Amino acid sequence: MRKIAFLVIALVISVAANAQFEQGKGYIGASMSGLDISNQTKEFHFGLDAKLGYMFQDNLMALGEIGWDHWDKTGDNFMIGAAARYYIVQNGLFLGAGLKYKHAKNYNDLLPNVQLGYAFFLGRTVTLEPELYFDISTKKFDYTCYGLRVGIGIYLFKDQYKIK
């Protein structure tokens, strides 16, 4: 009996999530990092990111992002970038890839990056989004970092904000 109940709940969740990643939706998100498990763990790190996105095709989102990081040794870094997300399955699992420009006091860098995350819906539009990320420095391997980022996202429905 428990197996049947679990199967029914899983089907309801998958049907409800089916329409979440359709073309024409907007996205607003913010995330925090500093939970790094990287080659730079010997120093304190804290980061904030803001993202805006648009679903230009079902399961594909284009993102613009801006961010700030603080590292004990290198100081404050500011970033701007563009990325894309592909939602693998309709339950929220996504792969992302992008390119960031990082500006710090003593260097500038381009960072190709990849992410693997999950959009866990707390309600109809609000998500909790943990993701693993890997930022690859084109200048020096010491500036490459990877870790865990936790964020909140809001998916805006196509017709949600129409003026009647």
Backbone as JSON, one array per atom type, in Angstrom:
{
  "sequence": "MRKIAFLVIALVISVAANAQFEQGKGYIGASMSGLDISNQTKEFHFGLDAKLGYMFQDNLMALGEIGWDHWDKTGDNFMIGAAARYYIVQNGLFLGAGLKYKHAKNYNDLLPNVQLGYAFFLGRTVTLEPELYFDISTKKFDYTCYGLRVGIGIYLFKDQYKIK",
  "N": [[0.82, -1.2, 0.0], [1.95, 1.23, 0.78], [3.83, 1.62, -1.23], [2.23, 2.07, -3.46], [0.96, 4.46, -2.71], [3.2, 6.13, -2.56], [3.98, 6.09, -5.26], [1.76, 7.34, -6.48], [1.94, 9.92, -5.31], [4.44, 10.69, -6.35], [3.82, 10.77, -9.1], [1.89, 12.85, -9.14], [3.47, 15.02, -8.31], [5.34, 15.1, -10.42], [3.67, 15.69, -12.6], [2.71, 18.19, -11.81], [5.08, 19.64, -11.82], [5.65, 19.62, -14.46], [4.87, 21.78, -16.1], [6.49, 23.85, -15.33], [8.86, 24.72, -16.57], [8.56, 26.1, -19.08], [8.58, 27.7, -22.31], [8.91, 31.25, -22.5], [8.77, 32.1, -19.85], [9.88, 34.15, -17.14], [12.68, 34.76, -14.93], [13.95, 35.38, -11.72], [16.62, 35.53, -9.53], [18.66, 34.89, -6.61], [21.69, 34.16, -4.96], [23.9, 32.59, -2.56], [27.25, 31.99, -1.8], [30.12, 30.41, -0.38], [30.48, 28.24, 0.87], [32.58, 26.66, 0.19], [34.42, 23.9, -1.09], [37.04, 23.87, -2.02], [40.23, 24.42, -3.73], [40.99, 26.67, -2.46], [40.33, 26.72, 0.25], [41.62, 27.45, 2.55], [41.28, 30.04, 3.22], [38.92, 32.56, 4.24], [35.81, 32.86, 2.58], [33.16, 34.51, 0.99], [30.26, 34.97, -0.92], [27.92, 36.7, -3.05], [25.32, 36.52, -5.43], [23.31, 37.75, -8.12], [20.67, 37.04, -10.38], [19.09, 37.19, -13.58], [16.74, 35.81, -15.76], [15.49, 34.21, -18.77], [13.22, 32.03, -20.28], [13.81, 30.89, -23.24], [13.12, 28.78, -24.76], [11.36, 25.71, -24.29], [12.56, 24.2, -21.37], [15.08, 25.43, -21.65], [17.07, 28.07, -20.57], [18.22, 31.41, -20.71], [20.6, 33.33, -18.99], [21.54, 36.27, -17.21], [24.02, 37.52, -15.08], [25.25, 38.98, -12.04], [27.76, 39.57, -9.62], [29.38, 39.43, -6.38], [32.29, 38.75, -4.56], [34.07, 37.99, -1.58], [37.29, 37.46, -0.55], [39.71, 36.45, 1.85], [42.52, 36.7, 1.29], [42.76, 37.81, -1.35], [40.96, 39.88, -1.43], [38.11, 41.89, -2.4], [36.07, 40.84, -5.12], [34.49, 41.53, -8.18], [31.91, 40.49, -10.37], [30.56, 39.88, -13.64], [28.37, 38.29, -15.89], [27.25, 35.83, -18.33], [25.02, 33.12, -18.88], [23.69, 29.81, -19.49], [21.0, 27.6, -18.89], [20.01, 24.21, -18.81], [17.26, 22.31, -18.28], [17.19, 19.15, -17.3], [15.34, 17.09, -16.69], [11.84, 17.25, -16.02], [11.57, 17.58, -13.3], [13.18, 19.43, -12.06], [16.0, 19.22, -12.05], [19.02, 20.59, -13.23], [21.51, 21.54, -15.69], [24.13, 23.82, -16.1], [26.0, 26.33, -17.91], [28.47, 28.8, -18.49], [30.01, 32.08, -18.86], [32.08, 34.23, -17.11], [33.19, 37.52, -16.29], [35.68, 38.56, -14.23], [36.61, 41.01, -11.93], [39.18, 42.12, -9.97], [41.19, 43.66, -7.38], [43.93, 43.27, -7.98], [43.97, 41.82, -10.36], [42.38, 40.81, -13.49], [40.02, 38.56, -14.93], [38.79, 35.94, -17.05], [36.25, 33.61, -16.62], [35.27, 30.58, -17.53], [32.49, 28.52, -16.73], [30.71, 25.85, -15.06], [27.67, 24.36, -13.89], [25.74, 22.27, -11.73], [22.6, 21.68, -10.66], [19.56, 21.89, -8.67], [16.21, 22.73, -8.86], [14.12, 23.18, -6.41], [10.83, 23.29, -5.8], [9.14, 25.4, -3.65], [6.7, 26.5, -3.59], [4.23, 27.59, -5.92], [5.75, 29.23, -7.62], [8.18, 29.87, -6.37], [11.49, 28.86, -5.65], [13.94, 26.8, -4.04], [17.31, 26.58, -4.55], [19.89, 24.63, -4.6], [23.23, 24.28, -5.76], [26.06, 22.81, -7.36], [29.13, 24.19, -8.3], [31.69, 25.06, -10.69], [34.23, 27.09, -11.35], [36.49, 28.05, -13.73], [39.62, 29.34, -13.93], [41.19, 31.41, -16.36], [43.57, 32.59, -16.11], [45.27, 31.76, -13.88], [45.74, 28.75, -12.14], [45.37, 28.81, -9.39], [43.3, 30.59, -8.96], [41.07, 29.25, -9.72], [38.0, 27.86, -8.7], [35.68, 25.85, -6.85], [32.57, 24.67, -5.56], [29.74, 24.84, -3.33], [26.69, 26.39, -3.89], [23.91, 28.15, -2.69], [20.64, 29.1, -3.39], [17.76, 31.25, -3.99], [14.99, 31.25, -6.1], [12.67, 32.8, -8.37], [10.16, 31.99, -10.49], [8.55, 33.42, -13.1], [5.37, 33.4, -14.4], [4.12, 33.39, -17.76], [1.66, 34.78, -18.23], [1.17, 35.93, -15.8], [1.54, 38.57, -14.89], [0.02, 40.3, -16.45], [-1.71, 43.24, -17.37], [-5.04, 43.89, -16.81]],
  "CA": [[0.0, 0.0, 0.0], [2.84, 2.39, 0.84], [4.45, 1.78, -2.55], [1.23, 2.68, -4.36], [0.8, 5.86, -2.28], [4.4, 6.84, -2.99], [3.9, 6.21, -6.71], [0.75, 8.37, -6.78], [2.52, 11.22, -4.93], [5.48, 11.0, -7.34], [3.16, 11.15, -10.35], [1.28, 14.18, -8.97], [4.55, 16.01, -8.29], [5.92, 15.22, -11.76], [2.7, 16.38, -13.46], [2.68, 19.59, -11.39], [6.33, 20.27, -12.23], [5.78, 19.52, -15.91], [4.66, 23.06, -16.77], [7.3, 24.87, -14.69], [10.0, 25.17, -17.37], [8.09, 26.28, -20.45], [9.01, 28.89, -23.03], [8.26, 32.52, -22.21], [8.81, 32.45, -18.44], [10.99, 34.93, -16.63], [13.32, 34.21, -13.74], [14.73, 36.27, -10.87], [17.24, 34.7, -8.51], [19.79, 35.37, -5.81], [22.34, 33.02, -4.31], [25.0, 32.83, -1.64], [28.28, 30.96, -1.78], [31.03, 30.54, 0.74], [30.48, 26.89, 1.4], [33.5, 26.04, -0.76], [35.26, 22.73, -0.84], [37.93, 24.1, -3.15], [41.65, 24.56, -3.48], [41.21, 27.92, -1.72], [39.58, 26.62, 1.5], [42.41, 27.94, 3.67], [40.9, 31.42, 3.51], [37.49, 32.82, 4.32], [35.19, 33.27, 1.32], [31.71, 34.74, 1.02], [29.85, 35.57, -2.18], [26.51, 36.93, -3.37], [25.04, 36.63, -6.86], [21.94, 38.05, -8.56], [20.49, 36.51, -11.73], [17.86, 37.4, -14.32], [16.72, 34.84, -16.83], [14.32, 34.1, -19.64], [13.09, 30.72, -20.94], [13.62, 31.16, -24.67], [12.6, 27.54, -25.32], [11.07, 24.79, -23.2], [13.72, 23.61, -20.68], [16.32, 26.18, -21.89], [17.01, 29.42, -20.03], [19.38, 32.3, -20.83], [20.76, 34.07, -17.73], [22.53, 37.3, -16.98], [24.3, 37.52, -13.65], [26.2, 39.92, -11.46], [28.11, 39.02, -8.33], [30.44, 39.97, -5.54], [32.95, 37.76, -3.7], [35.12, 38.48, -0.69], [38.3, 36.47, -0.15], [40.64, 37.05, 2.81], [43.82, 37.03, 0.71], [42.72, 38.62, -2.57], [40.04, 41.01, -1.27], [36.81, 41.84, -3.05], [35.99, 40.61, -6.55], [33.18, 41.81, -8.79], [31.75, 39.66, -11.57], [29.39, 40.0, -14.5], [28.47, 37.17, -16.81], [26.09, 35.27, -19.03], [25.01, 31.66, -18.76], [22.5, 29.12, -19.98], [20.6, 26.42, -18.11], [19.19, 23.2, -19.46], [16.57, 21.49, -17.3], [17.32, 17.8, -17.82], [14.03, 16.46, -16.54], [10.86, 18.23, -15.56], [11.47, 17.66, -11.86], [13.98, 20.53, -11.56], [17.44, 19.02, -12.19], [19.52, 21.38, -14.35], [22.92, 21.74, -16.0], [24.37, 25.18, -16.56], [27.33, 26.68, -18.38], [28.51, 30.23, -18.76], [31.27, 32.79, -18.89], [32.06, 35.41, -16.23], [34.34, 38.42, -16.25], [35.95, 38.89, -12.83], [37.51, 42.14, -11.7], [39.7, 42.22, -8.61], [42.15, 44.76, -7.23], [45.22, 43.01, -8.6], [43.89, 41.08, -11.61], [41.11, 40.6, -14.17], [40.04, 37.18, -15.38], [37.61, 35.33, -17.65], [36.01, 32.34, -15.96], [34.24, 29.66, -17.99], [31.99, 27.81, -15.55], [29.64, 24.87, -15.19], [26.9, 24.14, -12.67], [24.76, 21.2, -11.65], [21.73, 22.09, -9.56], [18.21, 21.38, -8.57], [15.21, 23.74, -8.5], [13.13, 22.55, -5.54], [9.72, 24.24, -5.69], [8.54, 25.58, -2.33], [5.34, 26.89, -3.91], [3.99, 27.55, -7.36], [6.77, 29.94, -8.38], [9.4, 30.1, -5.6], [12.33, 27.67, -5.56], [15.2, 26.72, -3.32], [18.18, 26.05, -5.6], [21.28, 24.29, -4.32], [23.97, 23.89, -6.97], [27.51, 22.65, -7.34], [29.69, 24.99, -9.39], [33.12, 24.95, -10.98], [34.7, 28.26, -12.09], [37.83, 27.73, -14.21], [40.38, 30.55, -14.24], [42.03, 31.37, -17.56], [44.86, 33.22, -15.77], [46.11, 31.01, -12.97], [44.95, 27.69, -11.51], [45.06, 29.18, -8.0], [42.05, 31.35, -8.93], [39.98, 28.33, -10.02], [37.33, 27.43, -7.47], [34.48, 25.04, -6.97], [31.91, 24.61, -4.27], [28.3, 24.74, -3.23], [25.98, 27.67, -3.86], [22.5, 27.97, -2.33], [19.92, 30.29, -3.83], [16.31, 31.33, -4.07], [14.58, 31.69, -7.42], [11.25, 33.05, -8.62], [9.79, 31.76, -11.88], [7.4, 34.27, -13.42], [4.55, 32.83, -15.46], [3.92, 34.27, -18.92], [0.45, 35.61, -18.11], [0.97, 36.25, -14.4], [1.56, 39.99, -14.59], [-0.67, 41.07, -17.47], [-2.66, 44.24, -16.91], [-6.35, 43.59, -17.39]],
  "C": [[0.86, 1.26, 0.0], [3.48, 2.67, -0.52], [3.49, 2.46, -3.53], [1.02, 4.15, -4.01], [2.01, 6.69, -2.72], [4.4, 7.08, -4.49], [2.91, 7.29, -7.12], [1.28, 9.76, -6.46], [3.59, 11.63, -5.94], [4.88, 11.42, -8.67], [2.53, 12.53, -10.26], [2.36, 15.26, -8.99], [5.13, 16.18, -9.69], [4.97, 15.91, -12.72], [2.65, 17.85, -13.11], [3.93, 20.32, -11.85], [6.48, 20.34, -13.73], [5.67, 20.88, -16.61], [5.57, 24.15, -16.22], [8.35, 25.47, -15.62], [9.62, 25.35, -18.83], [8.54, 27.63, -21.01], [8.22, 30.12, -22.6], [8.27, 32.93, -20.76], [10.03, 33.29, -18.13], [11.51, 34.31, -15.36], [14.08, 35.32, -13.03], [15.32, 35.4, -9.77], [18.37, 35.4, -7.79], [20.39, 34.16, -5.12], [23.51, 33.48, -3.45], [25.98, 31.68, -1.76], [29.23, 31.27, -0.63], [31.12, 29.21, 1.45], [31.46, 26.05, 0.58], [34.19, 24.82, -0.2], [36.33, 22.76, -1.92], [39.39, 24.13, -2.74], [41.97, 25.82, -2.68], [40.53, 27.89, -0.35], [40.36, 27.14, 2.7], [42.06, 29.37, 4.05], [39.38, 31.57, 3.52], [36.98, 33.33, 2.98], [33.7, 33.43, 1.54], [31.33, 35.43, -0.28], [28.35, 35.7, -2.3], [26.36, 37.11, -4.87], [23.58, 36.99, -7.08], [21.83, 37.63, -10.02], [19.13, 36.92, -12.28], [17.88, 36.44, -15.5], [15.43, 34.86, -17.62], [14.36, 32.73, -20.31], [12.79, 30.97, -22.41], [13.12, 29.92, -25.42], [12.27, 26.64, -24.13], [12.36, 24.15, -22.7], [15.05, 24.33, -20.93], [16.16, 27.63, -21.42], [18.33, 30.16, -20.29], [19.41, 33.15, -19.56], [21.8, 35.16, -17.86], [22.77, 37.35, -15.48], [25.35, 38.55, -13.28], [26.52, 39.41, -10.06], [29.25, 39.74, -7.65], [30.97, 38.84, -4.67], [33.94, 38.47, -2.8], [36.0, 37.31, -0.3], [39.25, 37.16, 0.81], [41.93, 37.52, 2.17], [43.73, 38.01, -0.46], [41.75, 39.79, -2.48], [38.72, 40.79, -2.01], [36.95, 41.66, -4.56], [34.58, 40.94, -7.01], [33.09, 41.05, -10.1], [30.49, 40.06, -12.33], [29.5, 38.87, -15.52], [27.16, 36.8, -17.46], [26.19, 33.76, -18.95], [23.74, 31.12, -19.4], [22.26, 27.92, -19.07], [19.77, 25.5, -18.98], [18.58, 22.34, -18.36], [16.45, 20.08, -17.88], [15.98, 17.07, -17.8], [13.1, 17.48, -15.92], [10.74, 18.3, -14.04], [12.38, 18.73, -11.25], [15.49, 20.38, -11.68], [17.94, 19.8, -13.4], [21.04, 21.34, -14.45], [23.07, 23.16, -16.5], [25.79, 25.36, -17.04], [27.32, 28.16, -18.7], [29.93, 30.77, -18.8], [31.13, 34.04, -18.04], [33.33, 36.22, -16.46], [34.51, 38.83, -14.81], [36.95, 40.03, -12.75], [37.89, 42.17, -10.22], [40.73, 43.33, -8.56], [43.44, 44.51, -8.0], [45.17, 42.17, -9.88], [42.47, 41.1, -12.18], [41.17, 39.22, -14.81], [38.73, 36.84, -16.09], [37.46, 33.94, -17.06], [34.92, 31.54, -16.68], [33.78, 28.85, -16.78], [30.89, 26.84, -15.92], [28.96, 24.71, -13.84], [26.03, 22.9, -12.84], [23.9, 21.52, -10.44], [20.36, 21.48, -9.64], [17.29, 22.52, -8.14], [14.09, 23.04, -7.73], [12.02, 23.56, -5.28], [9.12, 24.23, -4.3], [7.06, 25.95, -2.46], [5.16, 26.82, -5.4], [5.12, 28.19, -8.17], [8.12, 30.06, -7.67], [10.17, 28.79, -5.43], [13.5, 27.88, -4.61], [16.14, 25.99, -4.27], [19.61, 25.81, -5.13], [21.97, 23.89, -5.62], [25.45, 23.74, -6.67], [28.04, 23.44, -8.53], [31.19, 24.78, -9.5], [33.49, 26.11, -11.88], [36.17, 28.05, -12.44], [38.54, 29.02, -14.62], [41.19, 30.37, -15.51], [43.4, 32.01, -17.3], [45.78, 32.29, -15.0], [45.25, 29.97, -12.25], [44.56, 28.02, -10.07], [43.75, 29.95, -7.89], [40.84, 30.5, -9.34], [39.32, 27.91, -8.71], [36.08, 26.63, -7.79], [33.85, 24.95, -5.6], [30.42, 24.46, -4.39], [27.72, 26.14, -3.11], [24.51, 27.36, -3.54], [21.76, 29.25, -2.68], [18.42, 30.15, -3.74], [15.98, 31.84, -5.47], [13.08, 31.91, -7.48], [11.02, 32.91, -10.12], [8.5, 32.51, -12.15], [6.65, 33.68, -14.59], [4.31, 33.86, -16.55], [2.78, 35.26, -18.68], [0.22, 36.13, -16.7], [0.82, 37.76, -14.14], [0.93, 40.85, -15.69], [-1.65, 42.05, -16.82], [-3.98, 44.0, -17.6], [-7.13, 44.84, -17.66]]
}
